Amino acid sequence: MNTYQNYDTIVIGGGPGGSTVATLVAEQGYRVLLLERETEPTFKIGESLIPATYWTFKRLGMLEKLRTSHFPQKYSVQFYSRSGKGSSPFYFFQTNPHESAVTWQVLRSEFDQMLLDNAEEKGVAVRRGVGVREVLFDGDTATGVLTQNADGTRETLNATVIVDSTGQRSLIGRQLKLNTIEPNLKMASLFTHYEGGHRDEGIDEGATLILHTEEKDSWFWSIPLPYNRTSIGVVGELDYLLQNRRDASGKLDTQKIFNEELMKCAPLQHRLEDAKQLFPIQTTKDFSYRASRIAGNNWVLVGDAFGFLDPVYSTGLFLALKSGEMAADVIVEAFQKDNFSETQLGSFGPAFVNGMEAFRKLVYAFYTKKFSFARFLSEYPEHQGGIVDILSGDVFRKDVTHIFPAMAEMCPFPPEMPLG
Ligand SMILES: Cc1cc2nc3c(=O)[nH]c(=O)nc-3n(C[C@H](O)[C@H](O)[C@H](O)COP(=O)(O)OP(=O)(O)OC[C@H]3O[C@@H](n4cnc5c(N)ncnc54)[C@H](O)[C@@H]3O)c2cc1C
């Protein structure tokens, strides 16, 4: 077993959060090693971006690469009610007449690799096929990582700052038992890709569609992708979608459940009439959780490793990119001040959690059966802009909280989750 101390920062996980923090720290001249356990790009769910990602892409130098990519452009999101009626699309340019109002729908294997390539171009040492088994601590100070390499060997690698961006694997969160599942968002999801299928025209071609099923017990996403593919997934409470659907022998037929839900969603069924399902249904559950701390002495959490809300507003990638950016700034400052304490490295936490909280309230509104955005906006048309701002991800650049007192009259909000 080898021991190295050649890096200022080790970033665990080469998803969007990890690539972002690694790139921005390396750009400031620090030695950054990024470890990704997968040996090559793989399928991942989470394919729809929101406009506010623009600003992180700009810092990363990714805008031109995205503009010249084959990823469909996304101008809007459109909601379909349980009756099958579509809302008018929420066009992001309604509140933001800037090029950042147009974003992209991405194939994750390609998108994540683009970000990793960009990190390498900016000086990050990227090693694929290296999984981290454990973050090493001396008391409550992180000192390094123990790896498990694709060839079976193990190494101890040391660095001054350890960033956990392992996504839902949430390495440090599990190691230090920091994570709490959102009690009222015990959800599951079934998803796949289709080839073909109907798309709207013009600027609506790349829209994300969010469609409720008949009884509002579940909802589907429809996300247009390159290669004439569409990502289709259904989300519902864990008990409803999986637990209560086992057959007499306790087996789950996820394809059957997916088809049954699709039967309850006429507008989507029509769109998929001539489309072909490309691979078996994939399942994920219990994805909504949050850690009680965002940093400690010499360690930081980024992206899903800190927490994930819900797929409904496509905020996961944005929050991974944004926390990557904010974490990079506090890490660079930590090196400048030679202070790697929890107070320094966690100093972006309160602002980050505040922004997340705005999305969280809107997620709870969406899952409140008696709440309807259409009714809310007919009573409070002045809040249309505030909702588009949140759907665009403008929760760090604008104060969007003014919509919540009115909304709270129609749906109960959960207690806020401050950092511990
Ligand atoms: C059903 C569902 C639908 C979603 N839809 C959307 C959507 O439409 N839009 C959106 O923005 N978000 C969506 N998300 C969320 C989105 O997928 C995540 O928020 C996003 O991928 C988080 O990025 P990340 O970099 O934090 O983690 P990830 O993208 O998960 O990256 C983590 C990386 O770490 C690596 N890794 C893990 N463990 C180790 C280890 N021990 N050692 C080394 N490497 C390791 C993994 O291989 C992976 O590459 C969805 C999520 C779910 C569950």
Ligand as a Chemical Component Dictionary entry (heavy atoms), coordinates in Angstrom:
data_LIG
# 
_chem_comp.id                   LIG 
_chem_comp.type                 NON-POLYMER 
_chem_comp.pdbx_formal_charge   0 
_chem_comp.three_letter_code    LIG 
# 
loop_
_chem_comp_atom.comp_id 
_chem_comp_atom.atom_id 
_chem_comp_atom.alt_atom_id 
_chem_comp_atom.type_symbol 
_chem_comp_atom.charge 
_chem_comp_atom.model_Cartn_x 
_chem_comp_atom.model_Cartn_y 
_chem_comp_atom.model_Cartn_z 
_chem_comp_atom.pdbx_ordinal 
LIG C1  C1  C 0 -35.125 10.232 -10.293 1  
LIG C2  C2  C 0 -34.219 11.428 -10.380 2  
LIG C3  C3  C 0 -34.340 12.323 -11.444 3  
LIG C4  C4  C 0 -33.509 13.449 -11.506 4  
LIG N1  N1  N 0 -33.680 14.367 -12.514 5  
LIG C5  C5  C 0 -32.942 15.502 -12.505 6  
LIG C6  C6  C 0 -33.102 16.480 -13.521 7  
LIG O1  O1  O 0 -33.881 16.343 -14.463 8  
LIG N2  N2  N 0 -32.338 17.596 -13.454 9  
LIG C7  C7  C 0 -31.439 17.801 -12.435 10 
LIG O2  O2  O 0 -30.789 18.851 -12.403 11 
LIG N3  N3  N 0 -31.239 16.873 -11.514 12 
LIG C8  C8  C 0 -31.956 15.729 -11.512 13 
LIG N4  N4  N 0 -31.720 14.777 -10.575 14 
LIG C9  C9  C 0 -30.635 14.991 -9.611  15 
LIG C10 C10 C 0 -29.248 14.866 -10.226 16 
LIG O3  O3  O 0 -29.112 13.621 -10.832 17 
LIG C11 C11 C 0 -28.206 15.038 -9.126  18 
LIG O4  O4  O 0 -28.572 16.085 -8.272  19 
LIG C12 C12 C 0 -26.809 15.318 -9.691  20 
LIG O5  O5  O 0 -26.352 14.238 -10.454 21 
LIG C13 C13 C 0 -25.839 15.577 -8.542  22 
LIG O6  O6  O 0 -24.526 15.744 -9.025  23 
LIG P1  P1  P 0 -23.304 15.342 -8.087  24 
LIG O7  O7  O 0 -22.080 15.751 -8.801  25 
LIG O8  O8  O 0 -23.531 15.828 -6.711  26 
LIG O9  O9  O 0 -23.398 13.755 -7.976  27 
LIG P2  P2  P 0 -23.340 12.597 -9.138  28 
LIG O10 O10 O 0 -23.737 13.156 -10.436 29 
LIG O11 O11 O 0 -24.104 11.486 -8.572  30 
LIG O12 O12 O 0 -21.806 12.257 -9.187  31 
LIG C14 C14 C 0 -21.162 11.555 -8.142  32 
LIG C15 C15 C 0 -19.952 10.839 -8.742  33 
LIG O13 O13 O 0 -19.201 10.258 -7.686  34 
LIG C16 C16 C 0 -18.756 8.973  -8.087  35 
LIG N5  N5  N 0 -18.540 8.213  -6.847  36 
LIG C17 C17 C 0 -19.485 7.771  -5.975  37 
LIG N6  N6  N 0 -18.908 7.148  -4.937  38 
LIG C18 C18 C 0 -17.571 7.213  -5.163  39 
LIG C19 C19 C 0 -16.441 6.752  -4.417  40 
LIG N7  N7  N 0 -16.604 6.120  -3.247  41 
LIG N8  N8  N 0 -15.205 6.981  -4.928  42 
LIG C20 C20 C 0 -15.036 7.626  -6.119  43 
LIG N9  N9  N 0 -16.074 8.081  -6.855  44 
LIG C21 C21 C 0 -17.333 7.882  -6.378  45 
LIG C22 C22 C 0 -19.900 8.433  -8.935  46 
LIG O14 O14 O 0 -19.478 7.421  -9.809  47 
LIG C23 C23 C 0 -20.346 9.697  -9.669  48 
LIG O15 O15 O 0 -19.700 9.874  -10.919 49 
LIG C24 C24 C 0 -32.529 13.654 -10.498 50 
LIG C25 C25 C 0 -32.389 12.736 -9.462  51 
LIG C26 C26 C 0 -33.231 11.639 -9.387  52 
LIG C27 C27 C 0 -33.069 10.681 -8.236  53 
# 
loop_
_chem_comp_bond.comp_id 
_chem_comp_bond.atom_id_1 
_chem_comp_bond.atom_id_2 
_chem_comp_bond.value_order 
_chem_comp_bond.pdbx_ordinal 
LIG C1  C2  SING 1  
LIG C2  C3  SING 2  
LIG C2  C26 DOUB 3  
LIG C3  C4  DOUB 4  
LIG C4  N1  SING 5  
LIG C4  C24 SING 6  
LIG N1  C5  DOUB 7  
LIG C5  C6  SING 8  
LIG C5  C8  SING 9  
LIG C6  O1  DOUB 10 
LIG C6  N2  SING 11 
LIG N2  C7  SING 12 
LIG C7  O2  DOUB 13 
LIG C7  N3  SING 14 
LIG N3  C8  DOUB 15 
LIG C8  N4  SING 16 
LIG N4  C9  SING 17 
LIG N4  C24 SING 18 
LIG C9  C10 SING 19 
LIG C10 O3  SING 20 
LIG C10 C11 SING 21 
LIG C11 O4  SING 22 
LIG C11 C12 SING 23 
LIG C12 O5  SING 24 
LIG C12 C13 SING 25 
LIG C13 O6  SING 26 
LIG O6  P1  SING 27 
LIG P1  O7  DOUB 28 
LIG P1  O8  SING 29 
LIG P1  O9  SING 30 
LIG O9  P2  SING 31 
LIG P2  O10 DOUB 32 
LIG P2  O11 SING 33 
LIG P2  O12 SING 34 
LIG O12 C14 SING 35 
LIG C14 C15 SING 36 
LIG C15 O13 SING 37 
LIG C15 C23 SING 38 
LIG O13 C16 SING 39 
LIG C16 N5  SING 40 
LIG C16 C22 SING 41 
LIG N5  C17 SING 42 
LIG N5  C21 SING 43 
LIG C17 N6  DOUB 44 
LIG N6  C18 SING 45 
LIG C18 C19 SING 46 
LIG C18 C21 DOUB 47 
LIG C19 N7  SING 48 
LIG C19 N8  DOUB 49 
LIG N8  C20 SING 50 
LIG C20 N9  DOUB 51 
LIG N9  C21 SING 52 
LIG C22 O14 SING 53 
LIG C22 C23 SING 54 
LIG C23 O15 SING 55 
LIG C24 C25 DOUB 56 
LIG C25 C26 SING 57 
LIG C26 C27 SING 58 
# 
